[in-house]
Amino acid sequence: MRITVTGNSRLTLPAECVAVSVTLGFTGPDRGSVVADTAAVTDRVRGRLEEAASAGSVRDIKLTGLRTWTSTPLNTRGQHKTPQHTAEVRGSFRVDDLSALGELLGELASAPGVQVDHLDWRLRDATLAEVQPRALADAFDDAHRRAEWISTAARRGGVEAVAVQDQGGGIAPMAFAMKASRQMMDSGPSIDLDPQDVEISVSLTVEFTAV
């Protein structure tokens, strides 16, 4: 008799690092000033991040994707107001030293023209290499246990695996959304955050032969 079951496993670990996404830019009636101010804040943010990278707390700095556009808002009577020009740069970086995260986020959130979009909590590569085999083993053990229960219910003996199919799964970091309020921009605080947990899930479909 053949028995096919799906085994699952989930491991939850505290995040060890975080990927931060930011948006830099300004909106105003003068295109030249808007573009110049956006270029200036981009240079300042890049310099601050490179300083943190030199200290070993930040890496994978990317400030790319310059966009500019113009919109013409309407007043309450449906009449066109002064055109507004926008320049925007999207960026991201990774913080490996979480003890430096609060101060860095406070500096960024307090800077005019900078918006912290979201935080993507992650595990280090070495940790993933260590725990993923364990998650696979746990999923197989779950499938084996279920197959033995079925074999026992069918009045059969032990079971032996003859085929395994990886159904995927993956890493599910929790995202933390944060936008800088006017109070943040005025005060420039150090923002104390608790790292979110990261879940590693594995699903295996295993075919057994009951003896």
C-alpha positions in Angstrom: 0.0 0.0 0.0 1.2 3.5 -0.8 0.6 6.4 1.4 1.1 10.0 0.3 1.1 12.7 3.0 2.3 16.3 3.4 4.6 17.3 6.2 5.0 20.8 7.5 7.3 22.7 9.8 7.6 26.2 11.0 10.5 27.8 12.9 10.2 31.3 14.4 13.3 33.2 15.2 13.9 36.9 16.3 15.2 39.0 13.4 18.9 39.7 13.3 19.0 42.5 10.7 16.6 44.7 8.8 16.2 46.1 5.2 15.0 49.7 5.3 13.2 51.4 2.4 13.2 55.2 2.1 11.8 57.8 -0.3 13.7 61.1 -0.7 12.2 64.1 -2.5 10.3 67.4 -2.5 7.2 69.0 -4.1 6.9 72.6 -5.0 6.0 75.3 -7.6 9.6 75.7 -8.9 10.9 72.7 -10.8 14.6 73.8 -10.5 14.4 74.2 -6.7 12.6 70.9 -6.3 15.2 69.0 -8.3 18.1 70.8 -6.6 16.7 70.1 -3.1 16.1 66.5 -3.9 19.7 66.1 -5.2 21.0 67.8 -2.0 19.1 65.6 0.4 20.1 62.5 -1.6 23.7 63.4 -1.2 23.3 64.0 2.5 21.5 60.7 3.1 24.1 58.9 1.0 26.9 60.4 3.0 25.3 59.5 6.3 24.7 55.9 5.2 28.2 55.5 3.9 29.5 56.8 7.3 27.4 54.1 9.0 28.7 51.5 6.4 32.3 52.5 7.4 31.4 51.7 11.0 30.1 48.3 10.0 26.4 48.8 10.9 25.0 49.3 7.4 25.5 47.7 3.9 23.8 47.2 0.5 23.1 51.0 0.1 21.1 51.7 -3.0 19.7 55.1 -4.0 18.2 54.7 -7.4 15.1 55.4 -9.5 14.9 59.2 -9.8 11.4 60.3 -10.9 10.0 63.7 -11.7 6.4 64.7 -12.6 4.1 67.7 -12.5 0.5 67.8 -11.3 -2.0 70.7 -11.4 -4.3 70.6 -8.4 -7.8 72.1 -8.5 -9.4 74.4 -5.9 -12.8 73.9 -4.4 -14.4 75.7 -7.4 -12.7 73.3 -9.9 -10.2 75.9 -11.1 -6.6 75.1 -11.7 -4.1 76.1 -9.0 -0.4 76.6 -9.4 1.3 73.5 -11.0 3.3 71.5 -8.5 6.5 69.7 -9.5 7.8 66.6 -7.7 11.2 65.0 -7.7 11.6 61.6 -5.9 14.4 59.1 -5.3 13.8 55.6 -3.9 16.4 53.9 -1.8 17.1 51.0 0.4 19.9 49.8 2.8 20.4 47.0 5.2 21.2 47.4 8.9 23.2 44.6 10.4 23.8 46.2 13.8 20.3 46.6 15.3 21.7 48.6 18.2 22.4 51.4 15.7 18.9 51.3 14.1 17.0 53.6 16.4 19.5 56.5 16.2 19.8 56.1 12.4 16.0 56.0 11.9 15.6 59.0 14.1 18.1 61.0 12.0 16.5 60.0 8.8 12.9 60.6 9.9 13.8 64.1 11.2 15.4 65.2 7.9 13.1 67.3 5.6 12.5 65.5 2.4 13.1 62.0 3.8 10.4 59.4 4.4 11.1 56.0 6.0 8.7 53.7 4.1 8.9 50.3 5.7 11.2 47.9 7.6 11.7 44.3 6.4 13.1 42.2 9.3 15.4 39.4 8.3 17.8 36.7 9.4 21.5 36.6 8.6 22.7 34.3 5.8 24.6 32.1 8.2 21.6 31.6 10.4 19.4 30.7 7.4 22.0 28.1 6.3 21.9 26.6 9.8 18.2 26.5 10.4 16.8 25.6 6.9 18.1 22.0 7.0 16.5 21.6 10.5 13.2 22.9 9.1 13.3 20.4 6.3 14.1 17.6 8.7 11.2 18.6 10.9 8.8 18.6 7.9 10.0 15.1 6.9 9.5 13.9 10.4 6.0 15.3 10.4 5.2 13.5 7.2 6.7 10.2 8.5 4.7 10.4 11.7 1.4 11.0 9.8 2.2 8.1 7.4 2.7 5.8 10.4 -0.6 6.8 11.8 -2.3 6.0 8.5 -0.5 2.7 8.2 -1.5 1.7 11.7 -5.2 2.7 11.0 -5.0 0.5 7.9 -3.7 -2.4 10.0 -0.3 -2.3 8.2 3.2 -2.3 9.6 6.0 0.3 9.3 6.4 2.7 6.4 9.4 3.5 4.1 9.7 6.7 2.1 10.0 6.2 -1.7 9.6 9.8 -3.1 9.8 13.3 -1.7 8.5 16.5 -3.4 9.4 19.9 -2.0 6.2 22.1 -2.0 8.1 25.2 -1.2 7.5 27.5 1.7 10.0 30.1 2.5 10.9 33.0 4.8 8.2 35.3 6.0 9.6 38.4 7.7 7.1 40.7 9.4 7.0 44.2 7.8 6.8 47.3 10.0 5.4 50.4 8.3 6.5 53.8 9.5 6.1 57.3 8.2 7.7 60.3 9.7 5.3 62.6 11.3 5.8 66.4 11.6 6.7 65.9 15.3 9.4 63.4 14.3 10.9 65.9 11.8 11.0 68.7 14.4 12.5 66.6 17.2 14.8 64.1 15.6 14.3 61.3 18.2 16.1 58.0 18.5 13.3 55.5 17.7 13.4 52.4 19.8 11.9 49.3 18.0 11.6 45.7 19.0 12.7 43.4 16.1 9.9 41.4 14.6 10.1 37.6 14.5 10.9 35.8 11.2 9.1 32.6 10.3 10.7 29.9 8.2 8.2 27.4 6.8 8.7 24.2 4.8 6.2 21.9 3.2 7.1 18.4 1.8 4.9 15.9 0.1 6.3 12.4 0.8 5.2 9.1 -0.7 5.6 6.1 1.6 5.2 2.3 1.1 3.5 0.5 4.0 4.9 -2.9 4.7 
